[in-house]
Amino acid sequence: MSAEMPYSASVSIGVFVKVGSRDESGSQYGASHFLEHLIFKGTESLSARDLAVVVDSFGGEMNAFTTKETTSFQLRLLDEAVEIGIDILGQILTAPALRPLDIDSERSVILEEIAMASDEPADLVQEMLASVIYNGHPLGREVLGSRESIISMDRATIDKFFTAYYGPPNMVVAAAGHVNHDLLIEKFQAMFTSLQGDKSLHRVQPVPKFGPAKIIERDIEQVHIALGFRGISRSDPRWWELAILDQLLGGGISSRLFQVVREDHGLCYSIYSDHVAFGDSGYMEVYFATTPGQVDSSLRLIDLVVKDLVSRGVTEEELAVAKRYLRAQLLLSMDDSGSVMSQIGSRLIWDREPNSVAEMLAEIESVSRAGVNHLAEELLESDMQICVVGPIGSDHLV
């Protein structure tokens, strides 16, 4: 599917694959992300340097990402080079070289990624939260894989994973910008017929778990804390209610957590909330970092903010501000072909027809105080999980 933006000088094209780290088993752990690296290394006739030179020649950008449920490969370049962009994506996704030398080179790069993530406490504590909430389930594993799985992964394992999943039944193409839709269909259909991957996904719905605080002690300056609450899945019809709840809890500088914990009391520099959603599950998260001596005060204050939100609910002013923010973010994203392409691809990969801008704006405007308040009670009044990285013991946690 594509969105025509006639005044745009660029075209953004993305291929989305409905497979991610939750679909890996045994020796495949980390294969989705490994493939993300290897696809852009080129084909037998197109080296990584050849690819880079062509893309640079048209002011292009290559991008890719792997999540726990999807993988995407994207190009943005001048509209005059749209056929070149289509050809590049078609070649690398139908006949990746998977050269042994490239595998060894990217193995080293991924091991550095894993080490870097472990060294970054903000990332580590949030990965730790997911691993605790989804303990024993693939959604609790890191997308990157483990050192052990990446070190042992060979070409046969990667190729088998690619051959099984990379095929039309698990792929969608999205584009936005100055693009010809019929040309897009004609070119990709011709190229993707060679792909054989049709392995269906057999995903087991997780049961989120909340228990005692989990701590990794580190000799660093700050304590990094992630608080987990119940959430909703990506397919839940209350999606915009959740977006508004998240925005006014900790999603922006006017949010309650930012204003109370940082602005009024100066207990931290960084504090925010977020919602993590999957096809069949989800959770809300609050992250903050502070010095060891202010952990207790921060946790008590956050608890008061959350309880006040649940007990007294959202004000009309807060609701209006959150709606205006979401409306503005949506409209601003429509100026960028990459954002439009990503919105289309993200919905198509989950078998949902993309809504028009007018439809999404109407959905945002239709959210009621009662709906947000009810969701806040459901998600924030029950279980909470605490994960900590830093110089602190369990006796500091309230």
MINUVO-682371 format. One record per residue (C-alpha): x, y, z; residue number from 1. Coordinates in steps of 0.1 Angstrom, whole numbers, plus 2048, in hexadecimal, padded with zeros to 3 digits. Each point is the difference from the previous one (the first is absolute). Layout:
residues N
+-----+-----+-----+-----+
|  c1 |  c2 |  c3 | num |
+-----+-----+-----+-----+
|   X |   Y |   Z | NUM |
...
+-----+-----+-----+-----+
This chain:
residues 398
+-----+-----+-----+-----+
|  c1 |  c2 |  c3 | num |
+-----+-----+-----+-----+
| 800 | 800 | 800 |   1 |
| 80C | 823 | 7F9 |   2 |
| 7F8 | 824 | 808 |   3 |
| 804 | 81A | 7E4 |   4 |
| 811 | 820 | 80C |   5 |
| 802 | 813 | 7DF |   6 |
| 814 | 81E | 80D |   7 |
| 81A | 7EA | 810 |   8 |
| 823 | 7FD | 7F0 |   9 |
| 806 | 7DE | 811 |  10 |
| 7F3 | 7DD | 801 |  11 |
| 801 | 7EA | 81F |  12 |
| 7FC | 7DB | 7FB |  13 |
| 7FE | 7E6 | 81B |  14 |
| 7FD | 7DA | 800 |  15 |
| 7F2 | 7F3 | 820 |  16 |
| 804 | 7DC | 80B |  17 |
| 7E9 | 7F1 | 81A |  18 |
| 81B | 7EE | 813 |  19 |
| 815 | 80A | 81E |  20 |
| 813 | 7F3 | 81E |  21 |
| 7E1 | 7F1 | 810 |  22 |
| 7FF | 7E8 | 7E2 |  23 |
| 823 | 7F2 | 805 |  24 |
| 807 | 7DF | 810 |  25 |
| 81E | 7EE | 80D |  26 |
| 81F | 808 | 7EC |  27 |
| 7ED | 81B | 7ED |  28 |
| 800 | 819 | 81D |  29 |
| 80B | 821 | 7F1 |  30 |
| 7FB | 7F5 | 7DB |  31 |
| 7E7 | 81B | 7F7 |  32 |
| 818 | 81C | 80B |  33 |
| 81E | 7EE | 7F0 |  34 |
| 7ED | 7FF | 7DF |  35 |
| 7F8 | 825 | 803 |  36 |
| 826 | 806 | 800 |  37 |
| 807 | 7E8 | 7E4 |  38 |
| 7E5 | 80A | 7E7 |  39 |
| 811 | 821 | 7FA |  40 |
| 821 | 7EF | 7FA |  41 |
| 7F3 | 7FA | 7DC |  42 |
| 7FE | 7E3 | 7E8 |  43 |
| 819 | 7EB | 7ED |  44 |
| 801 | 81B | 7E5 |  45 |
| 7F9 | 81F | 816 |  46 |
| 819 | 807 | 81C |  47 |
| 7F9 | 815 | 81E |  48 |
| 816 | 81B | 7F1 |  49 |
| 7EE | 7FF | 7DF |  50 |
| 7DF | 804 | 813 |  51 |
| 80E | 81D | 815 |  52 |
| 80D | 812 | 7E1 |  53 |
| 7DE | 7FD | 7ED |  54 |
| 7EC | 80C | 81E |  55 |
| 818 | 81D | 807 |  56 |
| 7FE | 80B | 7DC |  57 |
| 7DB | 808 | 804 |  58 |
| 803 | 80F | 823 |  59 |
| 7F1 | 7E1 | 80E |  60 |
| 7FD | 7F1 | 822 |  61 |
| 7FF | 7DB | 808 |  62 |
| 7F0 | 7F5 | 821 |  63 |
| 7F5 | 7DF | 810 |  64 |
| 7F3 | 7F5 | 821 |  65 |
| 7F7 | 7E1 | 813 |  66 |
| 7E6 | 7FD | 81B |  67 |
| 7F2 | 7E3 | 813 |  68 |
| 7E5 | 7FB | 7E6 |  69 |
| 80B | 811 | 7E0 |  70 |
| 81E | 808 | 7EA |  71 |
| 802 | 81C | 7E7 |  72 |
| 817 | 80B | 7E4 |  73 |
| 7FC | 823 | 7F3 |  74 |
| 80E | 819 | 7E6 |  75 |
| 7FA | 825 | 7FB |  76 |
| 80D | 811 | 7E1 |  77 |
| 7F8 | 819 | 7E5 |  78 |
| 7E0 | 7F8 | 7ED |  79 |
| 814 | 7FF | 7DF |  80 |
| 812 | 7E1 | 80E |  81 |
| 7E0 | 7ED | 80B |  82 |
| 806 | 7E3 | 7E8 |  83 |
| 824 | 7FD | 80C |  84 |
| 7F3 | 7FF | 824 |  85 |
| 7E7 | 7E5 | 7F8 |  86 |
| 81B | 7EB | 7EE |  87 |
| 818 | 803 | 81D |  88 |
| 7E6 | 7F5 | 81A |  89 |
| 7F5 | 7E4 | 7E9 |  90 |
| 823 | 7F3 | 7FA |  91 |
| 80C | 800 | 824 |  92 |
| 7E0 | 7F0 | 80D |  93 |
| 7FD | 7E5 | 7E7 |  94 |
| 824 | 7F6 | 7FC |  95 |
| 815 | 80B | 81E |  96 |
| 824 | 7F4 | 7FD |  97 |
| 804 | 7F5 | 825 |  98 |
| 825 | 7FE | 7FA |  99 |
| 814 | 7EF | 81B | 100 |
| 818 | 81E | 803 | 101 |
| 7E2 | 817 | 804 | 102 |
| 7F1 | 7E9 | 81A | 103 |
| 820 | 800 | 814 | 104 |
| 803 | 826 | 7FD | 105 |
| 7DD | 807 | 80A | 106 |
| 802 | 7E7 | 81C | 107 |
| 81B | 816 | 80F | 108 |
| 7EB | 81F | 7FB | 109 |
| 7E2 | 7F0 | 811 | 110 |
| 815 | 7F4 | 81E | 111 |
| 80B | 825 | 804 | 112 |
| 7DB | 80A | 7FF | 113 |
| 7F8 | 7E7 | 81C | 114 |
| 81E | 80D | 814 | 115 |
| 7F5 | 824 | 7FA | 116 |
| 7DC | 7F8 | 80B | 117 |
| 80D | 7F0 | 820 | 118 |
| 816 | 81E | 807 | 119 |
| 7E2 | 818 | 7FD | 120 |
| 7EC | 7FE | 820 | 121 |
| 7E1 | 812 | 7F2 | 122 |
| 7FE | 7E6 | 7E5 | 123 |
| 809 | 7E3 | 817 | 124 |
| 7E5 | 808 | 81A | 125 |
| 7E5 | 802 | 7E5 | 126 |
| 80B | 7DF | 7F1 | 127 |
| 800 | 7F2 | 823 | 128 |
| 7DC | 80B | 805 | 129 |
| 7F5 | 7EE | 7E1 | 130 |
| 813 | 7E0 | 80A | 131 |
| 7EF | 800 | 822 | 132 |
| 7DC | 807 | 7F4 | 133 |
| 803 | 7E6 | 7E4 | 134 |
| 816 | 7E8 | 813 | 135 |
| 803 | 7DF | 7EE | 136 |
| 7EF | 80E | 7E0 | 137 |
| 812 | 80B | 7E0 | 138 |
| 7F3 | 823 | 805 | 139 |
| 817 | 802 | 81E | 140 |
| 820 | 7FB | 7EC | 141 |
| 815 | 81B | 7F1 | 142 |
| 7FD | 805 | 7DA | 143 |
| 826 | 800 | 7FC | 144 |
| 803 | 7DC | 80C | 145 |
| 81A | 7F5 | 81A | 146 |
| 826 | 7FF | 7FD | 147 |
| 7FE | 7DA | 800 | 148 |
| 7E6 | 7FE | 7E5 | 149 |
| 811 | 819 | 7E9 | 150 |
| 822 | 7F0 | 804 | 151 |
| 7F2 | 7DE | 7F7 | 152 |
| 7E9 | 80B | 7E4 | 153 |
| 80B | 7F3 | 7DE | 154 |
| 7F6 | 807 | 7DC | 155 |
| 7EA | 7E2 | 7FE | 156 |
| 7EB | 80B | 81D | 157 |
| 7FC | 823 | 7F2 | 158 |
| 7F7 | 7F4 | 7DD | 159 |
| 7E7 | 7E7 | 80E | 160 |
| 7EF | 81C | 813 | 161 |
| 7FF | 816 | 7E1 | 162 |
| 7F3 | 7E5 | 7EA | 163 |
| 7E4 | 7F6 | 818 | 164 |
| 7F2 | 823 | 807 | 165 |
| 80A | 818 | 7E5 | 166 |
| 7E4 | 7FD | 7E6 | 167 |
| 7E1 | 812 | 7F4 | 168 |
| 7E9 | 7F1 | 81A | 169 |
| 814 | 811 | 81C | 170 |
| 80A | 820 | 7ED | 171 |
| 7F0 | 821 | 7F7 | 172 |
| 80E | 81D | 7EC | 173 |
| 7F7 | 824 | 808 | 174 |
| 80B | 820 | 7EF | 175 |
| 7F9 | 826 | 802 | 176 |
| 80B | 81E | 7ED | 177 |
| 801 | 808 | 7DB | 178 |
| 7FA | 7DC | 7F6 | 179 |
| 7EC | 7ED | 7E6 | 180 |
| 7EB | 7E5 | 811 | 181 |
| 7FC | 7EA | 7E1 | 182 |
| 826 | 801 | 7FA | 183 |
| 805 | 7F6 | 824 | 184 |
| 7E9 | 7E2 | 7FD | 185 |
| 80E | 7F4 | 7DE | 186 |
| 824 | 801 | 80B | 187 |
| 7FD | 7F0 | 822 | 188 |
| 7E8 | 7E5 | 7F5 | 189 |
| 819 | 7F6 | 7E5 | 190 |
| 81D | 7FE | 818 | 191 |
| 7EF | 7F1 | 81E | 192 |
| 7F2 | 7E2 | 7EE | 193 |
| 822 | 7EF | 805 | 194 |
| 7FD | 800 | 826 | 195 |
| 7F5 | 7DF | 80F | 196 |
| 7FB | 809 | 824 | 197 |
| 7DD | 7F9 | 80C | 198 |
| 804 | 7F2 | 823 | 199 |
| 7E3 | 80B | 815 | 200 |
| 804 | 80F | 822 | 201 |
| 7F6 | 7EC | 81E | 202 |
| 801 | 819 | 81C | 203 |
| 7F6 | 7F8 | 824 | 204 |
| 7F0 | 81C | 813 | 205 |
| 814 | 809 | 81F | 206 |
| 7F3 | 805 | 823 | 207 |
| 811 | 81F | 80F | 208 |
| 810 | 7FA | 822 | 209 |
| 805 | 819 | 81C | 210 |
| 814 | 7F8 | 81F | 211 |
| 81C | 80B | 817 | 212 |
| 818 | 81B | 7F6 | 213 |
| 81D | 7F5 | 7EA | 214 |
| 822 | 811 | 805 | 215 |
| 821 | 801 | 7EE | 216 |
| 819 | 812 | 815 | 217 |
| 818 | 816 | 7ED | 218 |
| 81B | 818 | 80C | 219 |
| 7F3 | 81E | 7ED | 220 |
| 7F5 | 823 | 80A | 221 |
| 7DA | 7FC | 7FB | 222 |
| 7E6 | 7E6 | 807 | 223 |
| 7EB | 7F8 | 7E2 | 224 |
| 7DD | 7F3 | 807 | 225 |
| 7E5 | 7F2 | 7E9 | 226 |
| 7DD | 7FB | 80E | 227 |
| 7E9 | 7E9 | 7ED | 228 |
| 7D9 | 800 | 800 | 229 |
| 7E7 | 7ED | 7ED | 230 |
| 7F9 | 80B | 7DC | 231 |
| 7EC | 7F7 | 7E2 | 232 |
| 808 | 7EF | 7DE | 233 |
| 804 | 812 | 7E0 | 234 |
| 7DF | 7F4 | 7F4 | 235 |
| 7EC | 80D | 81E | 236 |
| 7E6 | 81A | 7F4 | 237 |
| 809 | 816 | 81E | 238 |
| 821 | 80A | 7EF | 239 |
| 7FA | 825 | 7FF | 240 |
| 7F4 | 800 | 825 | 241 |
| 822 | 7F0 | 808 | 242 |
| 813 | 819 | 7EB | 243 |
| 7EF | 81D | 813 | 244 |
| 805 | 7EF | 822 | 245 |
| 825 | 7FB | 7F8 | 246 |
| 804 | 824 | 7F4 | 247 |
| 7F2 | 810 | 81F | 248 |
| 810 | 7E8 | 819 | 249 |
| 824 | 804 | 7F3 | 250 |
| 801 | 804 | 7DA | 251 |
| 808 | 825 | 7FE | 252 |
| 80E | 81E | 814 | 253 |
| 7DC | 809 | 80B | 254 |
| 7FA | 7DD | 80D | 255 |
| 7FA | 7FA | 825 | 256 |
| 81F | 7ED | 807 | 257 |
| 817 | 819 | 7EE | 258 |
| 7F0 | 81E | 811 | 259 |
| 7FE | 7F1 | 823 | 260 |
| 81F | 7EA | 803 | 261 |
| 818 | 815 | 7EB | 262 |
| 7F3 | 824 | 7FF | 263 |
| 7F0 | 803 | 823 | 264 |
| 818 | 7EB | 814 | 265 |
| 820 | 7FE | 7EB | 266 |
| 805 | 7DB | 807 | 267 |
| 80C | 7F5 | 7DE | 268 |
| 80A | 80C | 7DE | 269 |
| 7EF | 7E6 | 7EB | 270 |
| 7DE | 7F1 | 807 | 271 |
| 7E6 | 7F4 | 7E7 | 272 |
| 7E5 | 7E5 | 7FA | 273 |
| 7FB | 7EA | 7E2 | 274 |
| 7EA | 7E4 | 7F4 | 275 |
| 80E | 7E1 | 7F1 | 276 |
| 7E7 | 7ED | 7EA | 277 |
| 801 | 7DF | 7EE | 278 |
| 7E6 | 7EE | 7EB | 279 |
| 7F2 | 7ED | 81E | 280 |
| 80D | 812 | 81F | 281 |
| 810 | 820 | 80E | 282 |
| 80B | 813 | 81E | 283 |
| 805 | 824 | 80C | 284 |
| 821 | 80C | 80C | 285 |
| 80D | 81D | 815 | 286 |
| 826 | 807 | 7FE | 287 |
| 815 | 817 | 814 | 288 |
| 823 | 805 | 80D | 289 |
| 80C | 811 | 820 | 290 |
| 81B | 7FF | 81A | 291 |
| 7FF | 7E5 | 81A | 292 |
| 7F6 | 817 | 81C | 293 |
| 7E1 | 80B | 7ED | 294 |
| 7F2 | 7DE | 7F6 | 295 |
| 7E8 | 7FD | 81D | 296 |
| 7F2 | 823 | 7FC | 297 |
| 7FC | 7FB | 7DA | 298 |
| 7EE | 7DF | 804 | 299 |
| 7E8 | 80E | 81A | 300 |
| 7F9 | 81F | 7EB | 301 |
| 7FA | 7EB | 7E0 | 302 |
| 7E9 | 7E9 | 814 | 303 |
| 7EC | 81F | 80C | 304 |
| 7FE | 80D | 7DC | 305 |
| 7F3 | 7DF | 7F3 | 306 |
| 7E7 | 7FB | 81C | 307 |
| 7F3 | 824 | 7FC | 308 |
| 7FB | 7FA | 7DB | 309 |
| 7ED | 7E0 | 807 | 310 |
| 7EA | 80E | 81D | 311 |
| 7F8 | 823 | 7F2 | 312 |
| 803 | 7F9 | 7DB | 313 |
| 80A | 816 | 7E3 | 314 |
| 7F5 | 824 | 7FE | 315 |
| 7EF | 80F | 7E2 | 316 |
| 81E | 817 | 7FA | 317 |
| 819 | 7E3 | 801 | 318 |
| 7EA | 7ED | 7E7 | 319 |
| 7FF | 81D | 7E9 | 320 |
| 825 | 806 | 801 | 321 |
| 807 | 7DB | 7F9 | 322 |
| 7E8 | 7FF | 7E3 | 323 |
| 810 | 81F | 7F1 | 324 |
| 823 | 7F1 | 804 | 325 |
| 7F6 | 7DF | 7EF | 326 |
| 7EE | 814 | 7E4 | 327 |
| 81F | 815 | 7FA | 328 |
| 818 | 7E3 | 800 | 329 |
| 7E9 | 7ED | 7E7 | 330 |
| 7FE | 81E | 7E9 | 331 |
| 825 | 808 | 802 | 332 |
| 809 | 7DC | 7F7 | 333 |
| 7EB | 803 | 7E0 | 334 |
| 81B | 818 | 7F2 | 335 |
| 81A | 7E5 | 7FF | 336 |
| 7FF | 7E4 | 7E7 | 337 |
| 813 | 7E8 | 817 | 338 |
| 7E6 | 805 | 81C | 339 |
| 7E3 | 7FB | 7E9 | 340 |
| 810 | 7E0 | 7F1 | 341 |
| 807 | 7F3 | 823 | 342 |
| 7DC | 806 | 80B | 343 |
| 7F2 | 7ED | 7E2 | 344 |
| 818 | 7E3 | 804 | 345 |
| 7FB | 7FC | 825 | 346 |
| 7DB | 7FD | 7FC | 347 |
| 801 | 7E9 | 7E1 | 348 |
| 817 | 7E8 | 811 | 349 |
| 7E6 | 7FB | 81B | 350 |
| 7E4 | 7FB | 7E6 | 351 |
| 7F0 | 821 | 808 | 352 |
| 7F6 | 818 | 7E5 | 353 |
| 811 | 822 | 805 | 354 |
| 7E9 | 81B | 80B | 355 |
| 7FE | 822 | 7EF | 356 |
| 80D | 81E | 813 | 357 |
| 7DC | 80C | 804 | 358 |
| 7F6 | 7DF | 810 | 359 |
| 81D | 800 | 818 | 360 |
| 7F9 | 824 | 80A | 361 |
| 7DC | 7F7 | 806 | 362 |
| 80A | 7E2 | 816 | 363 |
| 817 | 817 | 815 | 364 |
| 7E4 | 81A | 804 | 365 |
| 7E7 | 7E5 | 80A | 366 |
| 814 | 7F5 | 81F | 367 |
| 7ED | 808 | 820 | 368 |
| 80B | 808 | 823 | 369 |
| 7ED | 7E1 | 80C | 370 |
| 812 | 7EA | 7E8 | 371 |
| 822 | 80C | 80A | 372 |
| 7F7 | 7FE | 825 | 373 |
| 7F3 | 7DD | 7FE | 374 |
| 81F | 7F4 | 7EE | 375 |
| 816 | 811 | 81A | 376 |
| 7EE | 7ED | 81C | 377 |
| 803 | 7E0 | 7ED | 378 |
| 826 | 803 | 7F8 | 379 |
| 80F | 814 | 81C | 380 |
| 7EC | 7F5 | 81F | 381 |
| 80B | 7DC | 7FF | 382 |
| 823 | 7F0 | 7FC | 383 |
| 821 | 812 | 7FE | 384 |
| 823 | 7F2 | 7F9 | 385 |
| 820 | 812 | 80A | 386 |
| 821 | 7FB | 7EF | 387 |
| 820 | 812 | 80B | 388 |
| 823 | 804 | 7F3 | 389 |
| 819 | 814 | 815 | 390 |
| 810 | 803 | 822 | 391 |
| 7E3 | 7F7 | 817 | 392 |
| 7F4 | 7E3 | 815 | 393 |
| 7DC | 7F2 | 803 | 394 |
| 7FB | 811 | 822 | 395 |
| 7FD | 822 | 7ED | 396 |
| 7E2 | 7F5 | 7ED | 397 |
| 7DD | 809 | 80D | 398 |
+-----+-----+-----+-----+
